[in-house]
Amino acid sequence: MTMGVPDEKVDCIVIGAGVVGLAIARRLALEGREVLVVEAEDSPGLGTSSRNSEVIHAGIYYPKGSLKAQLCVEGKNALYRYCEARGIPHKRIGKLIVAASDAELPILEGIRTKAADNGVADLEMLSRADVERLEPELEVAGALLSPSTGIVDSRALMLGLQGDAENAGATFAFRAPVLGGNVDETGCELQFGGDMEGYRIAANLVINAAGLSAHLVARSLAGGHGGKIPDVTYVKGNYFALGRRPSFNHLVYPVPEPGGLGVHLTLDMAGSVRFGPDVEPVDEVGYAVDPTRATPFYAAIRRYWPGLRDGELEPSYCGLRPKTNGLQFGDFDILADPSGRLISLFGIESPGLTSALALSDRVVQLVRTTNSSCFSL
């Protein structure tokens, strides 16, 4: 894309106002940087950030040494501190990972070993009788109790991060999709559409936290990451709601499945029950829930909760996950271009919400190391 004289110049641009972009903008602004956040949608967090289970994950499932393992544990601790300090609604509600049969009990042992490798040493193995005392409606062979798993009001969290960023001087531009730009050792220049159609802004530093579109934005920036931009597969996760409120007090997860953590039972801050997500690879972004996808939910849920009655599940919502390795494990990918002027975050799916504050710290560390002669963080 041919660029001209920019209309404006700023220090830092953060592309994307999801929970991770907001956390990064807050972190940079609190460091005294001039920050502009640009978002293609009408308001913050309309994509993956608000279309998930709203779970604060413990850091249990991820391979030892992976960014997901490290940043989930760091982010969990930081997120609980932040929510407590800012009055963000949340609950350390605990999670049961259940073995539906005796054959699945060894899987729980493997999960506990992996969790310990990641520094999560508080998991407790429960017998069938132990589970029945905690959750009488469950019928399982045993479970792992994760006491540090919780839930959070994701909208309130994002409003808190946005408020912190604005109070520290950050500004926001909505309906401002990035159409393209240039990156070189002197800085970046972006061109916009939407309400900023034809507008060009130069920046010393650009953070690409565009979520589902991060790989597309990166490909539109000449001189950026080049061939290092990963391919991304969209995986849709559908959720179904329950019209009544059974007496569950914990989140309930089956053992993991390829591409996800299985159809689990989650509670929101009001105590309402929902089930999901399933795993549905799709080619494009779309948020319609197909009611017929409820059919396999019944069988999956009844493996641990036989009290689910026919016809009780109602379509609720869905989310999309940007996966960089198909249905196999794909780690977070934080990539700086050779000049250090552009940093992109790819594959930010679960546990992205839990990891948001830790991801912002990691981005600042990368800024410091990739181009210390230009950046004074």
Kinemage of the C-alpha trace (Angstrom):
@kinemage 1
@onewidth
@group {chain A} dominant
@subgroup {mainchain}
@vectorlist {calphas} color= white
{ca met a 1} P 0.000 0.000 0.000
{ca thr a 2} L 1.364 3.404 -0.968
{ca met a 3} L 1.550 5.706 2.031
{ca gly a 4} L 1.763 9.477 2.084
{ca val a 5} L 2.472 12.131 4.672
{ca pro a 6} L 0.794 11.044 7.906
{ca asp a 7} L -2.040 13.115 9.302
{ca glu a 8} L -0.809 12.592 12.850
{ca lys a 9} L 2.022 11.029 14.819
{ca val a 10} L 1.777 9.291 18.203
{ca asp a 11} L 4.135 7.296 20.352
{ca cys a 12} L 2.264 3.970 20.615
{ca ile a 13} L -0.720 2.468 18.814
{ca val a 14} L -2.464 -0.610 20.187
{ca ile a 15} L -4.609 -2.342 17.558
{ca gly a 16} L -7.545 -4.081 19.210
{ca ala a 17} L -9.604 -3.268 22.301
{ca gly a 18} L -10.227 -6.787 23.514
{ca val a 19} L -9.137 -7.725 27.012
{ca val a 20} L -5.498 -8.247 25.962
{ca gly a 21} L -5.284 -5.013 23.975
{ca leu a 22} L -6.842 -3.128 26.889
{ca ala a 23} L -4.375 -4.663 29.347
{ca ile a 24} L -1.445 -3.721 27.106
{ca ala a 25} L -2.759 -0.161 26.608
{ca arg a 26} L -3.176 0.211 30.359
{ca arg a 27} L 0.339 -1.072 31.016
{ca leu a 28} L 1.954 1.229 28.452
{ca ala a 29} L -0.044 4.261 29.604
{ca leu a 30} L 0.873 3.635 33.234
{ca glu a 31} L 4.521 3.642 32.111
{ca gly a 32} L 3.989 7.183 30.836
{ca arg a 33} L 3.726 6.339 27.131
{ca glu a 34} L 1.393 8.185 24.782
{ca val a 35} L -1.093 5.497 23.715
{ca leu a 36} L -3.800 5.402 21.059
{ca val a 37} L -6.042 2.320 20.969
{ca val a 38} L -7.779 1.655 17.645
{ca glu a 39} L -10.657 -0.810 17.405
{ca ala a 40} L -12.645 -1.924 14.366
{ca glu a 41} L -15.863 -2.469 16.330
{ca asp a 42} L -18.186 0.005 18.050
{ca ser a 43} L -16.979 -0.737 21.580
{ca pro a 44} L -14.390 -2.829 23.448
{ca gly a 45} L -14.350 -6.596 23.670
{ca leu a 46} L -17.102 -7.612 21.251
{ca gly a 47} L -15.152 -10.621 19.953
{ca thr a 48} L -13.398 -13.460 21.757
{ca ser a 49} L -12.998 -11.461 24.978
{ca ser a 50} L -16.723 -11.455 25.734
{ca arg a 51} L -17.655 -14.755 24.077
{ca asn a 52} L -16.122 -17.326 26.388
{ca ser a 53} L -16.749 -19.102 29.679
{ca glu a 54} L -15.491 -16.149 31.780
{ca val a 55} L -13.344 -18.602 33.724
{ca ile a 56} L -10.198 -17.642 35.604
{ca his a 57} L -8.116 -20.700 34.751
{ca ala a 58} L -5.624 -22.227 37.167
{ca gly a 59} L -2.963 -23.199 34.593
{ca ile a 60} L -3.552 -26.934 34.677
{ca tyr a 61} L -3.563 -28.346 31.161
{ca tyr a 62} L -0.740 -26.702 29.217
{ca pro a 63} L 2.667 -28.200 28.357
{ca lys a 64} L 5.436 -27.381 30.815
{ca gly a 65} L 7.423 -24.327 29.759
{ca ser a 66} L 4.824 -23.104 27.252
{ca leu a 67} L 3.746 -19.471 27.288
{ca lys a 68} L 0.220 -20.596 28.049
{ca ala a 69} L 1.412 -22.440 31.154
{ca gln a 70} L 3.621 -19.605 32.389
{ca leu a 71} L 1.291 -16.712 31.632
{ca cys a 72} L -1.848 -18.454 32.849
{ca val a 73} L -0.366 -18.994 36.300
{ca glu a 74} L 1.144 -15.494 36.419
{ca gly a 75} L -2.014 -13.958 34.979
{ca lys a 76} L -4.332 -15.801 37.371
{ca asn a 77} L -2.537 -14.391 40.394
{ca ala a 78} L -2.378 -10.901 38.892
{ca leu a 79} L -6.039 -11.025 37.867
{ca tyr a 80} L -7.266 -11.979 41.328
{ca arg a 81} L -5.223 -9.127 42.827
{ca tyr a 82} L -6.546 -6.683 40.234
{ca cys a 83} L -10.169 -7.705 40.700
{ca glu a 84} L -9.896 -7.417 44.470
{ca ala a 85} L -8.237 -3.996 44.273
{ca arg a 86} L -10.668 -2.593 41.684
{ca gly a 87} L -13.872 -4.203 42.921
{ca ile a 88} L -14.361 -6.251 39.736
{ca pro a 89} L -17.050 -8.922 40.330
{ca his a 90} L -15.412 -12.341 40.557
{ca lys a 91} L -15.585 -15.551 42.592
{ca arg a 92} L -12.904 -18.111 43.447
{ca ile a 93} L -15.544 -20.761 42.930
{ca gly a 94} L -13.392 -23.854 42.286
{ca lys a 95} L -13.596 -26.442 39.540
{ca leu a 96} L -14.157 -30.191 39.432
{ca ile a 97} L -12.489 -32.092 36.595
{ca val a 98} L -14.497 -35.275 36.587
{ca ala a 99} L -13.821 -38.845 35.506
{ca ala a 100} L -17.104 -40.171 34.163
{ca ser a 101} L -15.870 -43.760 34.523
{ca asp a 102} L -13.118 -45.721 36.279
{ca ala a 103} L -11.254 -45.863 32.959
{ca glu a 104} L -10.783 -42.076 33.076
{ca leu a 105} L -9.269 -41.966 36.567
{ca pro a 106} L -5.679 -42.380 35.261
{ca ile a 107} L -6.288 -39.333 33.040
{ca leu a 108} L -6.935 -37.291 36.173
{ca glu a 109} L -3.613 -38.427 37.624
{ca gly a 110} L -1.888 -37.301 34.441
{ca ile a 111} L -3.594 -33.913 34.645
{ca arg a 112} L -2.480 -33.482 38.254
{ca thr a 113} L 1.115 -34.289 37.307
{ca lys a 114} L 1.053 -31.791 34.440
{ca ala a 115} L -0.451 -29.135 36.715
{ca ala a 116} L 2.304 -29.658 39.288
{ca asp a 117} L 4.901 -29.234 36.544
{ca asn a 118} L 3.317 -25.826 35.854
{ca gly a 119} L 3.473 -24.776 39.491
{ca val a 120} L -0.160 -25.579 40.282
{ca ala a 121} L 0.201 -27.766 43.354
{ca asp a 122} L -3.199 -27.306 45.000
{ca leu a 123} L -5.203 -29.929 43.069
{ca glu a 124} L -6.931 -32.497 45.253
{ca met a 125} L -8.004 -35.967 44.122
{ca leu a 126} L -11.568 -36.747 45.179
{ca ser a 127} L -13.324 -40.094 45.416
{ca arg a 128} L -16.831 -40.794 44.179
{ca ala a 129} L -18.129 -40.206 47.727
{ca asp a 130} L -16.161 -36.947 48.050
{ca val a 131} L -17.718 -35.622 44.834
{ca glu a 132} L -21.191 -36.646 45.957
{ca arg a 133} L -20.788 -34.643 49.164
{ca leu a 134} L -19.750 -31.536 47.212
{ca glu a 135} L -22.142 -31.890 44.258
{ca pro a 136} L -24.920 -34.416 44.975
{ca glu a 137} L -26.318 -34.266 41.423
{ca leu a 138} L -23.100 -35.517 39.827
{ca glu a 139} L -22.582 -39.220 39.160
{ca val a 140} L -18.878 -39.789 38.445
{ca ala a 141} L -16.066 -42.144 39.414
{ca gly a 142} L -13.913 -39.390 40.888
{ca ala a 143} L -12.629 -35.881 40.277
{ca leu a 144} L -9.821 -33.383 40.672
{ca leu a 145} L -10.707 -30.293 42.684
{ca ser a 146} L -9.011 -27.082 41.529
{ca pro a 147} L -9.659 -24.549 44.308
{ca ser a 148} L -7.927 -21.637 42.548
{ca thr a 149} L -10.171 -21.730 39.457
{ca gly a 150} L -12.718 -18.929 39.403
{ca ile a 151} L -15.084 -16.810 37.335
{ca val a 152} L -15.060 -13.125 36.472
{ca asp a 153} L -17.415 -10.586 34.951
{ca ser a 154} L -15.487 -10.075 31.712
{ca arg a 155} L -17.356 -6.899 30.766
{ca ala a 156} L -16.627 -5.285 34.130
{ca leu a 157} L -12.995 -6.362 33.821
{ca met a 158} L -12.635 -4.732 30.417
{ca leu a 159} L -14.330 -1.538 31.585
{ca gly a 160} L -11.882 -1.429 34.486
{ca leu a 161} L -8.867 -1.838 32.208
{ca gln a 162} L -10.204 0.777 29.790
{ca gly a 163} L -10.830 3.209 32.645
{ca asp a 164} L -7.313 2.720 33.991
{ca ala a 165} L -5.839 3.298 30.533
{ca glu a 166} L -7.890 6.458 29.957
{ca asn a 167} L -7.080 7.800 33.415
{ca ala a 168} L -3.395 7.336 32.560
{ca gly a 169} L -3.835 9.341 29.326
{ca ala a 170} L -4.660 6.719 26.683
{ca thr a 171} L -7.176 7.629 23.997
{ca phe a 172} L -9.532 5.347 22.048
{ca ala a 173} L -10.802 5.379 18.468
{ca phe a 174} L -13.650 2.991 17.601
{ca arg a 175} L -14.965 1.993 14.177
{ca ala a 176} L -11.372 2.392 12.977
{ca pro a 177} L -10.224 -0.805 11.192
{ca val a 178} L -6.604 -0.941 10.044
{ca leu a 179} L -6.458 -1.328 6.245
{ca gly a 180} L -2.696 -1.474 5.845
{ca gly a 181} L 0.573 0.245 6.529
{ca asn a 182} L 4.364 0.234 6.463
{ca val a 183} L 6.940 -0.779 9.062
{ca asp a 184} L 10.665 0.028 9.026
{ca glu a 185} L 13.445 0.950 11.424
{ca thr a 186} L 12.122 4.517 11.755
{ca gly a 187} L 8.632 3.539 12.873
{ca cys a 188} L 5.221 2.480 11.593
{ca glu a 189} L 2.519 4.151 9.581
{ca leu a 190} L -1.043 2.871 9.504
{ca gln a 191} L -3.976 3.646 7.240
{ca phe a 192} L -7.549 3.289 8.438
{ca gly a 193} L -11.067 2.716 7.201
{ca gly a 194} L -14.465 3.136 8.844
{ca asp a 195} L -14.933 6.438 10.628
{ca met a 196} L -11.245 7.177 9.962
{ca glu a 197} L -11.432 6.411 6.242
{ca gly a 198} L -8.264 7.624 4.493
{ca tyr a 199} L -6.636 8.762 7.730
{ca arg a 200} L -2.934 7.948 8.274
{ca ile a 201} L -1.134 7.864 11.606
{ca ala a 202} L 2.571 7.318 12.244
{ca ala a 203} L 3.820 5.719 15.463
{ca asn a 204} L 7.087 4.774 17.113
{ca leu a 205} L 5.569 1.471 18.237
{ca val a 206} L 2.573 -0.600 17.138
{ca ile a 207} L 1.163 -3.481 19.172
{ca asn a 208} L -1.047 -5.728 17.059
{ca ala a 209} L -3.525 -7.266 19.522
{ca ala a 210} L -6.319 -7.656 16.994
{ca gly a 211} L -7.388 -11.116 18.176
{ca leu a 212} L -9.214 -12.999 15.431
{ca ser a 213} L -7.830 -10.550 12.854
{ca ala a 214} L -4.254 -10.291 14.144
{ca his a 215} L -2.820 -12.422 11.319
{ca leu a 216} L -4.785 -10.443 8.710
{ca val a 217} L -3.625 -7.113 10.116
{ca ala a 218} L -0.025 -8.339 10.174
{ca arg a 219} L -0.219 -9.390 6.530
{ca ser a 220} L -1.437 -5.911 5.574
{ca leu a 221} L 1.670 -4.232 7.014
{ca ala a 222} L 4.512 -4.030 4.498
{ca gly a 223} L 7.963 -4.594 5.955
{ca gly a 224} L 6.593 -6.256 9.097
{ca his a 225} L 6.817 -9.915 10.056
{ca gly a 226} L 7.028 -11.336 6.548
{ca gly a 227} L 6.860 -15.113 6.352
{ca lys a 228} L 6.730 -15.540 10.132
{ca ile a 229} L 2.994 -14.808 10.324
{ca pro a 230} L 1.265 -18.074 11.309
{ca asp a 231} L -1.715 -19.614 9.583
{ca val a 232} L -4.819 -19.400 11.732
{ca thr a 233} L -7.795 -21.750 11.966
{ca tyr a 234} L -11.045 -20.488 13.438
{ca val a 235} L -12.715 -22.881 15.871
{ca lys a 236} L -16.243 -22.026 16.909
{ca gly a 237} L -17.468 -22.926 20.376
{ca asn a 238} L -21.216 -22.977 20.939
{ca tyr a 239} L -22.835 -22.541 24.341
{ca phe a 240} L -26.273 -23.636 25.497
{ca ala a 241} L -28.131 -22.294 28.520
{ca leu a 242} L -30.241 -24.092 31.067
{ca gly a 243} L -33.565 -22.476 31.924
{ca arg a 244} L -33.533 -23.635 35.547
{ca arg a 245} L -30.901 -23.412 38.259
{ca pro a 246} L -29.763 -26.774 39.595
{ca ser a 247} L -27.841 -26.727 42.860
{ca phe a 248} L -24.287 -26.641 41.505
{ca asn a 249} L -21.640 -24.733 43.440
{ca his a 250} L -18.561 -25.525 41.319
{ca leu a 251} L -17.591 -25.457 37.680
{ca val a 252} L -17.675 -28.990 36.262
{ca tyr a 253} L -15.323 -30.092 33.471
{ca pro a 254} L -14.953 -33.492 31.809
{ca val a 255} L -11.490 -34.715 30.866
{ca pro a 256} L -10.123 -32.689 27.893
{ca glu a 257} L -10.806 -33.530 24.254
{ca pro a 258} L -8.867 -32.599 21.075
{ca gly a 259} L -9.213 -28.868 20.414
{ca gly a 260} L -10.839 -28.008 23.728
{ca leu a 261} L -11.661 -28.854 27.311
{ca gly a 262} L -14.898 -30.689 26.595
{ca val a 263} L -18.501 -29.595 27.138
{ca his a 264} L -18.344 -28.220 30.647
{ca leu a 265} L -20.770 -26.719 33.109
{ca thr a 266} L -20.062 -23.123 34.024
{ca leu a 267} L -21.775 -20.633 36.285
{ca asp a 268} L -21.909 -16.889 35.739
{ca met a 269} L -21.815 -14.273 38.486
{ca ala a 270} L -25.619 -14.480 38.825
{ca gly a 271} L -25.538 -18.263 39.265
{ca ser a 272} L -27.028 -19.125 35.881
{ca val a 273} L -25.870 -22.392 34.295
{ca arg a 274} L -24.535 -22.754 30.765
{ca phe a 275} L -22.807 -25.566 28.941
{ca gly a 276} L -20.066 -25.465 26.315
{ca pro a 277} L -18.146 -24.962 24.274
{ca asp a 278} L -18.111 -27.629 21.610
{ca val a 279} L -15.470 -27.700 18.866
{ca glu a 280} L -16.581 -26.626 15.375
{ca pro a 281} L -13.899 -25.618 12.829
{ca val a 282} L -15.234 -22.829 10.597
{ca asp a 283} L -13.895 -20.791 7.694
{ca glu a 284} L -15.121 -17.334 8.662
{ca val a 285} L -16.279 -15.210 11.561
{ca gly a 286} L -19.944 -15.638 12.490
{ca tyr a 287} L -21.862 -15.830 15.746
{ca ala a 288} L -25.085 -17.691 14.957
{ca val a 289} L -25.707 -20.746 17.141
{ca asp a 290} L -27.152 -23.745 15.314
{ca pro a 291} L -29.818 -25.228 17.663
{ca thr a 292} L -29.202 -28.716 16.259
{ca arg a 293} L -25.719 -28.737 17.781
{ca ala a 294} L -27.409 -29.262 21.146
{ca thr a 295} L -28.029 -32.920 20.278
{ca pro a 296} L -24.534 -34.230 21.180
{ca phe a 297} L -24.469 -31.946 24.233
{ca tyr a 298} L -27.082 -34.082 25.959
{ca ala a 299} L -25.017 -37.256 25.754
{ca ala a 300} L -21.797 -35.454 26.776
{ca ile a 301} L -23.383 -33.754 29.784
{ca arg a 302} L -25.261 -36.850 30.963
{ca arg a 303} L -21.947 -38.679 31.318
{ca tyr a 304} L -21.450 -36.648 34.509
{ca trp a 305} L -24.918 -35.166 35.164
{ca pro a 306} L -27.681 -37.639 34.318
{ca gly a 307} L -30.293 -35.237 35.710
{ca leu a 308} L -30.361 -33.199 32.498
{ca arg a 309} L -33.835 -33.528 30.982
{ca asp a 310} L -34.730 -33.653 27.280
{ca gly a 311} L -35.402 -30.267 25.709
{ca glu a 312} L -33.831 -28.223 28.509
{ca leu a 313} L -30.916 -26.784 26.553
{ca glu a 314} L -31.493 -23.481 24.777
{ca pro a 315} L -29.078 -21.783 22.319
{ca ser a 316} L -27.149 -19.068 24.163
{ca tyr a 317} L -24.099 -17.676 22.353
{ca cys a 318} L -20.878 -18.738 20.686
{ca gly a 319} L -17.273 -17.632 20.464
{ca leu a 320} L -14.378 -18.138 18.067
{ca arg a 321} L -10.842 -19.210 18.909
{ca pro a 322} L -7.899 -18.280 16.653
{ca lys a 323} L -5.867 -21.486 16.700
{ca thr a 324} L -2.386 -21.601 15.169
{ca asn a 325} L -2.044 -25.390 15.080
{ca gly a 326} L -5.443 -26.665 14.028
{ca leu a 327} L -7.078 -28.781 16.725
{ca gln a 328} L -3.705 -29.634 18.277
{ca phe a 329} L -2.048 -27.599 21.011
{ca gly a 330} L -0.892 -24.212 19.768
{ca asp a 331} L 0.946 -21.841 22.073
{ca phe a 332} L 0.601 -18.084 22.358
{ca asp a 333} L 2.848 -16.490 19.730
{ca ile a 334} L 4.297 -13.046 20.534
{ca leu a 335} L 6.387 -11.827 17.619
{ca ala a 336} L 8.500 -8.703 17.174
{ca asp a 337} L 9.594 -7.539 13.737
{ca pro a 338} L 13.367 -7.022 13.198
{ca ser a 339} L 13.143 -3.291 13.886
{ca gly a 340} L 11.305 -3.784 17.173
{ca arg a 341} L 8.677 -1.300 15.978
{ca leu a 342} L 5.883 -3.865 15.565
{ca ile a 343} L 4.852 -6.539 18.050
{ca ser a 344} L 2.020 -8.917 17.169
{ca leu a 345} L 0.162 -11.412 19.326
{ca phe a 346} L -1.150 -14.480 17.489
{ca gly a 347} L -3.220 -17.419 18.701
{ca ile a 348} L -4.548 -15.605 21.756
{ca glu a 349} L -7.307 -18.002 22.711
{ca ser a 350} L -8.012 -19.615 26.079
{ca pro a 351} L -6.481 -18.886 28.578
{ca gly a 352} L -6.145 -15.391 27.084
{ca leu a 353} L -8.623 -13.766 29.468
{ca thr a 354} L -6.823 -15.190 32.504
{ca ser a 355} L -3.416 -14.320 31.032
{ca ala a 356} L -4.197 -10.757 29.922
{ca leu a 357} L -2.253 -8.896 32.612
{ca ala a 358} L 0.710 -11.270 32.316
{ca leu a 359} L 0.653 -10.897 28.533
{ca ser a 360} L 0.852 -7.116 28.951
{ca asp a 361} L 3.922 -7.516 31.151
{ca arg a 362} L 5.527 -9.849 28.601
{ca val a 363} L 4.906 -7.363 25.779
{ca val a 364} L 6.552 -4.554 27.757
{ca gln a 365} L 9.566 -6.791 28.430
{ca leu a 366} L 9.811 -7.521 24.713
{ca val a 367} L 9.638 -3.824 23.875
{ca arg a 368} L 12.531 -3.193 26.239
{ca thr a 369} L 14.738 -5.911 24.763
{ca thr a 370} L 14.009 -5.633 21.024
{ca asn a 371} L 14.834 -1.971 20.564
{ca ser a 372} L 16.176 -0.440 23.736
{ca ser a 373} L 17.880 2.349 21.816
{ca cys a 374} L 14.495 3.646 20.654
{ca phe a 375} L 12.262 2.865 23.616
{ca ser a 376} L 12.751 4.123 27.128
{ca leu a 377} L 10.387 1.781 29.026
